[in-house]
Amino acid sequence: MALRENPFGELRVPLAWTAGVALVVAIIVAVGLLMSDRRETFRSEAYGVTRQVGDAVTAPVTGFLVTPGRWIGDGVNSVRGYFFAVSENRRLKAELAEAAEWKNAALTLRDTNTRYKALLGLKTDPPIPMVAARTVSEARGPFSNTRLANAGREKGIITGNPVMSENGLIGRVIGVTDGASRILLLTDIASRTPVMIERTNARAILTGDGGPNPRLEYLRGQEPVKPGDRLVTSGDGGVLPRGLPVGLAVKGLDGRWRAVLASDAAPVDFVRILLFQDFSQLSAAAAAELDKMPVPPPASPMPAVGVTAAGATAAAPTTTAPKPPVAKPPATTTGATPAPKPAPRAPAPRPATPSRPAATPAPTTTPTAPPPAATEVPF
């Protein structure tokens, strides 16, 4: 085919001129870059005029040349994403499922941590020593409702110790061995717990019947309980300490008063066993707390307290020596009775009596008048 018959023959000259112009521009740019990239320029000044002009020209040209490549790359990525959307969807679904598992684990750990904090913050007044444990098994049936805790005799647990969760009382220990304790729950038919309505101080017996809400029996008085009244242990009988939270009073469908247990607010997994024996233990704990309290010193010391034996012997002559006339009445008049006279004059704890003048020292008596014998005293 002749050149004139070729449809692209007319474009040969413009294309040649365009290629020539582009080649000339490229040469000029290359020469400019070579001339601007001189070491003496960098030594004299950090950024010369030639390099400034070269950068100003190169930046838009480079951006223009890079733009088609970027467009092509975006198109390739779009096509690849379209054809690989199914596999990408599967991968994202797997990651979402794994993230959901981690979310559930994080929520579980947060709930466990919250319950740990509540359980560790459990306190009684007066303070009672406690042992933390975990329930490892459960026996639930129409005639039995117990749990097994993983703490036993080695922790000081004995039969009868009350057991609490972070929300309230759940029961008491009915059997203990090394490493395990059997807990009788409040809902068991053999459970009998003395409780008290906190609003009226009315007493009742919380009786389990195998259901979730034990009964309140042996109530006394006119309207001793109302719906929503808070129930706590009364401490009657010395089996349980007083004031442990039990639950709220409600009216059952059968017309009887029942209790919604506070321990039902959360799963009973972690418990604290109170090492409670009797009220003498609480009295001893209170006495120990009082002994630890510092005793303030007295405001002013008493003058009579702390007199030594030397002071007592020094004060003795002042009470007896200046008053020796006790022995003179028998020498002058034998019939007189001088017993009433020395009583107000001798307030010392050991006064000398006239009936025995021989035993009383008389340093001021004259040697010519010896004391009379005991037989001369008329009485």
C-alpha positions as CSV (number, residue, x, y, z in Angstrom):
1,M,0.0,0.0,0.0
2,A,1.4,3.5,-0.9
3,L,2.2,6.0,1.7
4,R,-0.5,8.4,0.5
5,E,-3.2,5.6,0.8
6,N,-2.2,4.9,4.4
7,P,-4.7,6.7,6.7
8,F,-1.9,7.5,9.2
9,G,0.5,8.9,6.6
10,E,-0.7,12.4,7.2
11,L,0.2,12.2,10.9
12,R,3.8,11.3,10.2
13,V,5.1,14.9,10.0
14,P,3.3,16.2,13.2
15,L,4.4,13.2,15.2
16,A,8.0,13.7,14.1
17,W,7.9,17.4,15.0
18,T,6.4,16.6,18.4
19,A,9.0,14.0,19.1
20,G,11.7,16.4,18.2
21,V,10.3,19.1,20.4
22,A,10.0,16.7,23.3
23,L,13.6,15.6,22.8
24,V,14.9,19.2,22.8
25,V,12.9,20.0,26.0
26,A,14.4,16.8,27.6
27,I,17.9,17.8,26.6
28,I,17.4,21.3,28.0
29,V,16.1,20.0,31.3
30,A,18.9,17.5,31.5
31,V,21.5,20.2,30.9
32,G,19.9,22.5,33.4
33,L,20.0,19.7,36.1
34,L,23.6,18.9,35.3
35,M,24.6,22.5,35.6
36,S,22.7,23.1,38.8
37,D,24.1,20.0,40.4
38,R,27.6,21.3,41.1
39,R,29.6,20.8,44.3
40,E,30.9,24.3,44.4
41,T,27.3,25.6,44.3
42,F,26.5,23.5,47.4
43,R,29.7,24.7,49.1
44,S,29.0,28.4,48.4
45,E,25.2,28.4,48.9
46,A,22.8,25.7,49.9
47,Y,20.2,26.4,47.2
48,G,21.4,28.3,44.1
49,V,19.4,30.2,41.5
50,T,19.9,27.6,38.8
51,R,18.6,24.8,41.0
52,Q,15.6,26.9,41.9
53,V,14.7,27.4,38.3
54,G,15.2,23.7,37.6
55,D,13.0,22.6,40.4
56,A,10.3,25.0,39.4
57,V,10.2,23.5,35.9
58,T,10.7,19.9,36.9
59,A,7.9,19.8,39.5
60,P,4.9,20.4,37.2
61,V,6.4,18.3,34.4
62,T,7.0,15.3,36.8
63,G,3.5,15.6,38.3
64,F,2.0,15.7,34.8
65,L,4.0,12.6,33.8
66,V,3.1,10.7,37.0
67,T,-0.6,11.4,36.8
68,P,-1.4,8.8,34.0
69,G,0.6,6.2,35.9
70,R,-1.4,6.9,39.1
71,W,-4.7,6.7,37.1
72,I,-3.6,3.4,35.7
73,G,-2.7,2.0,39.1
74,D,-6.1,3.0,40.5
75,G,-7.9,1.3,37.7
76,V,-5.9,-1.9,38.1
77,N,-6.7,-1.9,41.8
78,S,-10.4,-1.4,41.1
79,V,-10.5,-4.2,38.6
80,R,-8.6,-6.4,41.0
81,G,-11.0,-5.5,43.9
82,Y,-13.9,-6.3,41.7
83,F,-12.6,-9.8,40.7
84,F,-11.3,-10.6,44.2
85,A,-14.3,-9.2,46.2
86,V,-15.4,-12.7,47.2
87,S,-12.1,-13.7,48.7
88,E,-11.8,-10.3,50.4
89,N,-15.3,-10.8,51.8
90,R,-14.4,-14.2,53.3
91,R,-11.3,-12.7,54.9
92,L,-13.2,-9.8,56.5
93,K,-15.9,-12.2,57.8
94,A,-13.2,-14.3,59.5
95,E,-11.6,-11.3,61.0
96,L,-15.0,-10.1,62.3
97,A,-15.7,-13.5,63.9
98,E,-12.3,-13.4,65.6
99,A,-13.0,-9.9,66.8
100,A,-16.4,-10.9,68.2
101,E,-14.7,-13.7,70.2
102,W,-12.2,-11.3,71.6
103,K,-15.0,-8.9,72.5
104,N,-16.9,-11.6,74.4
105,A,-13.7,-12.6,76.2
106,A,-13.1,-8.9,77.2
107,L,-16.7,-8.5,78.4
108,T,-16.4,-11.7,80.5
109,L,-13.1,-10.6,82.0
110,R,-14.5,-7.1,82.8
111,D,-17.5,-8.7,84.5
112,T,-15.3,-11.1,86.5
113,N,-13.0,-8.2,87.5
114,T,-16.0,-6.2,88.7
115,R,-17.3,-9.1,90.8
116,Y,-13.8,-9.7,92.2
117,K,-13.7,-6.1,93.3
118,A,-17.1,-6.3,94.9
119,L,-16.2,-9.6,96.7
120,L,-13.0,-8.2,98.0
121,G,-14.8,-5.1,99.2
122,L,-17.2,-7.2,101.3
123,K,-17.0,-6.1,105.0
124,T,-18.9,-6.8,108.1
125,D,-19.4,-4.8,111.3
126,P,-17.7,-5.9,113.5
127,P,-15.1,-7.4,111.2
128,I,-15.1,-11.1,110.7
129,P,-12.3,-13.1,109.1
130,M,-13.2,-14.5,105.7
131,V,-12.0,-17.0,103.2
132,A,-12.4,-16.6,99.4
133,A,-13.5,-19.7,97.5
134,R,-15.1,-20.8,94.2
135,T,-18.1,-23.1,93.7
136,V,-17.0,-26.0,91.6
137,S,-20.2,-28.0,91.4
138,E,-23.9,-27.7,92.1
139,A,-26.5,-30.3,93.3
140,R,-30.0,-29.0,92.4
141,G,-33.2,-31.0,92.7
142,P,-36.6,-31.0,94.3
143,F,-35.2,-32.1,97.7
144,S,-31.6,-30.9,97.6
145,N,-30.0,-27.6,96.8
146,T,-26.3,-27.5,97.7
147,R,-23.0,-26.4,96.2
148,L,-19.4,-27.5,96.6
149,A,-16.7,-24.9,97.3
150,N,-13.0,-25.5,96.8
151,A,-11.9,-24.5,100.3
152,G,-12.0,-26.7,103.3
153,R,-10.6,-27.5,106.7
154,E,-7.1,-26.2,105.9
155,K,-8.5,-22.7,105.7
156,G,-10.1,-22.8,109.1
157,I,-13.6,-23.5,107.8
158,I,-16.0,-25.3,110.2
159,T,-19.6,-26.5,110.0
160,G,-22.1,-23.7,110.4
161,N,-20.0,-20.9,108.8
162,P,-22.2,-18.5,106.7
163,V,-21.4,-18.1,103.0
164,M,-21.9,-14.9,101.1
165,S,-21.6,-13.7,97.5
166,E,-20.8,-10.2,96.5
167,N,-24.6,-9.4,96.7
168,G,-25.7,-11.2,99.8
169,L,-26.1,-14.4,101.9
170,I,-26.4,-17.6,99.9
171,G,-26.3,-20.2,102.7
172,R,-24.1,-21.9,105.3
173,V,-21.6,-24.7,105.5
174,I,-23.0,-28.1,106.4
175,G,-20.0,-30.3,105.8
176,V,-16.2,-29.7,105.5
177,T,-13.2,-31.7,104.6
178,D,-9.7,-31.1,103.3
179,G,-10.0,-28.9,100.2
180,A,-13.8,-28.8,99.9
181,S,-16.9,-27.5,101.7
182,R,-20.5,-28.4,101.2
183,I,-22.8,-25.3,101.2
184,L,-26.5,-25.6,102.0
185,L,-28.3,-22.9,100.0
186,L,-31.2,-20.8,101.4
187,T,-33.6,-22.4,99.0
188,D,-33.0,-26.0,100.2
189,I,-36.0,-27.5,102.0
190,A,-33.8,-28.2,105.1
191,S,-32.7,-24.5,105.4
192,R,-34.0,-22.5,108.3
193,T,-32.5,-19.0,108.7
194,P,-33.6,-16.4,111.3
195,V,-34.1,-13.1,109.5
196,M,-35.4,-9.6,110.4
197,I,-37.4,-7.0,108.5
198,E,-35.1,-4.0,108.6
199,R,-37.9,-1.5,108.7
200,T,-39.9,-2.8,111.6
201,N,-37.3,-5.1,113.3
202,A,-40.0,-7.9,113.1
203,R,-38.5,-11.4,113.3
204,A,-39.2,-14.3,110.9
205,I,-37.8,-17.6,109.8
206,L,-36.7,-17.9,106.2
207,T,-37.8,-21.4,105.2
208,G,-36.6,-23.0,101.9
209,D,-39.1,-25.1,99.9
210,G,-37.0,-26.0,96.8
211,G,-38.1,-23.0,94.8
212,P,-36.3,-19.8,93.9
213,N,-38.1,-17.7,96.6
214,P,-38.1,-19.1,100.2
215,R,-41.0,-18.4,102.5
216,L,-41.2,-16.0,105.5
217,E,-42.8,-17.9,108.4
218,Y,-43.7,-17.1,112.0
219,L,-44.4,-13.5,111.4
220,R,-45.9,-11.6,114.4
221,G,-47.6,-8.2,114.7
222,Q,-50.0,-6.1,112.7
223,E,-48.6,-5.7,109.1
224,P,-45.0,-6.4,110.1
225,V,-43.9,-6.5,106.5
226,K,-44.6,-4.7,103.3
227,P,-43.6,-5.4,99.7
228,G,-40.0,-4.3,99.1
229,D,-38.9,-4.4,102.7
230,R,-35.3,-5.3,103.1
231,L,-34.5,-8.6,104.9
232,V,-31.3,-9.1,106.9
233,T,-30.1,-11.8,109.3
234,S,-31.3,-11.2,112.9
235,G,-28.6,-13.1,114.7
236,D,-31.1,-14.9,116.9
237,G,-29.7,-18.2,118.2
238,G,-26.1,-17.2,117.6
239,V,-26.0,-19.2,114.4
240,L,-25.4,-16.3,112.0
241,P,-24.1,-12.7,112.7
242,R,-26.6,-10.0,112.6
243,G,-27.1,-7.6,109.6
244,L,-26.1,-9.8,106.6
245,P,-28.2,-8.9,103.6
246,V,-30.6,-11.6,102.5
247,G,-33.1,-10.0,100.0
248,L,-36.4,-8.2,99.6
249,A,-39.9,-9.2,100.8
250,V,-42.6,-9.9,98.1
251,K,-46.1,-11.4,98.1
252,G,-46.2,-14.8,96.4
253,L,-49.0,-16.1,94.2
254,D,-50.1,-18.3,97.0
255,G,-50.7,-15.3,99.3
256,R,-47.6,-16.0,101.5
257,W,-44.7,-13.7,102.1
258,R,-41.6,-14.7,100.3
259,A,-38.1,-13.4,99.7
260,V,-36.4,-12.4,96.5
261,L,-32.8,-13.4,97.4
262,A,-30.1,-10.7,96.9
263,S,-27.6,-13.4,95.7
264,D,-29.8,-14.0,92.6
265,A,-28.6,-10.7,91.1
266,A,-25.5,-12.4,89.7
267,P,-24.2,-16.0,89.1
268,V,-22.9,-17.5,92.3
269,D,-19.4,-18.5,91.2
270,F,-17.1,-16.7,93.7
271,V,-18.0,-16.7,97.4
272,R,-16.6,-15.7,100.7
273,I,-16.9,-18.0,103.8
274,L,-17.2,-16.1,107.1
275,L,-15.2,-17.8,109.8
276,F,-17.9,-17.1,112.4
277,Q,-18.3,-19.3,115.4
278,D,-20.4,-17.4,118.0
279,F,-20.9,-14.0,119.4
280,S,-18.1,-14.5,121.9
281,Q,-15.8,-14.3,118.9
282,L,-17.2,-10.9,118.0
283,S,-16.8,-9.7,121.6
284,A,-13.2,-10.8,121.7
285,A,-12.6,-9.0,118.4
286,A,-14.2,-5.8,119.7
287,A,-12.1,-6.1,122.9
288,A,-8.9,-6.5,120.8
289,E,-9.8,-3.4,118.9
290,L,-10.2,-1.5,122.1
291,D,-6.9,-2.7,123.4
292,K,-5.2,-1.4,120.3
293,M,-6.5,2.1,120.9
294,P,-4.0,4.4,122.7
295,V,-5.0,5.5,126.2
296,P,-4.6,9.3,126.7
297,P,-2.5,10.4,129.7
298,P,-4.3,12.1,132.7
299,A,-4.6,15.8,132.7
300,S,-2.8,16.3,136.1
301,P,-1.3,13.7,138.3
302,M,-2.8,13.0,141.7
303,P,-0.6,14.2,144.5
304,A,-1.3,11.2,146.7
305,V,-0.6,8.6,144.1
306,G,2.9,7.2,143.9
307,V,4.1,7.9,147.5
308,T,7.1,5.8,148.2
309,A,7.9,3.8,151.4
310,A,10.6,6.3,152.3
311,G,8.1,9.1,152.2
312,A,5.7,7.1,154.4
313,T,8.4,6.5,157.0
314,A,9.4,10.1,156.9
315,A,5.9,11.3,157.5
316,A,5.2,8.9,160.4
317,P,7.1,10.9,163.0
318,T,5.2,14.1,162.1
319,T,1.9,12.4,163.1
320,T,3.0,10.6,166.2
321,A,6.1,12.3,167.7
322,P,4.6,15.8,168.3
323,K,1.7,14.3,170.2
324,P,3.2,12.1,173.0
325,P,0.8,13.2,175.8
326,V,-1.2,10.1,175.0
327,A,0.8,8.2,177.7
328,K,0.5,10.9,180.4
329,P,-3.1,10.5,181.6
330,P,-2.4,7.1,183.3
331,A,0.4,8.7,185.3
332,T,-1.7,11.5,186.7
333,T,-5.1,10.0,187.1
334,T,-5.7,6.3,187.0
335,G,-9.4,6.5,187.0
336,A,-9.8,8.7,183.8
337,T,-10.6,7.3,180.5
338,P,-8.5,9.1,177.8
339,A,-9.6,7.0,174.9
340,P,-12.0,9.5,173.3
341,K,-9.5,12.4,173.4
342,P,-6.7,11.1,171.1
343,A,-9.2,10.1,168.4
344,P,-9.5,13.5,166.8
345,R,-5.8,14.3,167.4
346,A,-4.4,11.2,165.8
347,P,-5.8,10.9,162.2
348,A,-2.9,8.8,161.1
349,P,-3.7,5.3,159.8
350,R,-2.0,3.7,162.8
351,P,-2.9,5.7,165.9
352,A,-1.5,4.8,169.3
353,T,-4.1,3.6,171.8
354,P,-3.8,4.4,175.5
355,S,-4.6,0.9,176.5
356,R,-1.1,-0.2,175.5
357,P,1.3,2.6,176.4
358,A,4.3,0.3,176.6
359,A,4.2,-0.4,172.9
360,T,4.0,3.3,171.9
361,P,7.3,5.1,171.6
362,A,7.5,8.2,173.8
363,P,10.8,10.0,173.2
364,T,9.7,13.0,175.3
365,T,8.8,11.3,178.5
366,T,11.0,11.8,181.6
367,P,12.9,8.8,183.0
368,T,11.6,9.5,186.5
369,A,8.0,8.8,185.4
370,P,8.0,5.3,183.8
371,P,4.8,4.2,182.1
372,P,2.5,2.3,184.4
373,A,2.1,-1.4,184.0
374,A,-0.8,-2.9,182.0
375,T,-2.4,-4.2,185.3
376,E,-3.0,-0.6,186.6
377,V,-5.3,0.4,183.8
378,P,-8.8,0.3,185.1
379,F,-10.2,-1.1,181.9
